[in-house]
Amino acid sequence: MKARAYLAAGVLGLSGAAGLNCIFIYVFSFPVRRHPYAYPFSLIGGLLAALAAVAACALLLYYITKLPQGARGKAIFESIGIILLTFSAGFFLFAYAYELAAGIVHRLDP
């Protein structure tokens, strides 16, 4: 049961990182005419990341409440560590992936 909670914590961290990157892309993609691809993709990606974060958070809470009373505290602290680790790694991973995709798209534009 702990492994499922840790997997949900990892998904929560990654979806939070993706959502934060989408917020940054959305804010910095103005004016829209200069970034016609980044604006809609940031909205769609942010919505999907938010849905994934809500689902992962619900699963994490469900799995933690199913643990025995003594193991809940330890699982909560370990889950917070996993969330922070996957969030920080995912933030830079998604930022790099965006820069790579933007570079490819800009090379293809005439």
C-alpha positions, 0 to 999 in steps of 0.5 A: 500500500505504501508503494501506491502512496509513493507513486501518487506522491510522485505523480502529484509532484510531476503534475504540479511542476507541469502546471507551474511551467504551463502558468509561466508559459501562459504569462510570458506568451503575450502578445499572443500573435508572437507566440501562437502555439505556446498560448493554447498549449499552455492552457490545455497543458495547465488544465490537464496538469491540474486534473492530474494533480487533483486525481493524484492528491485524492489517491494519495489521501485515500492511500494514506488513510488506509494505512494503519495509524502508526504508519500514517505519519511516516508515510506523510513525511516520506510523501512530502519528500517525494513530492518535493523531489519530483517537483524540483526535478520535473520543473527543470525537465519540463522547462528544458522540454519546452525550450527544446520544442520551442527551438524546433518550432522556431527552426521550422517556421519560415 
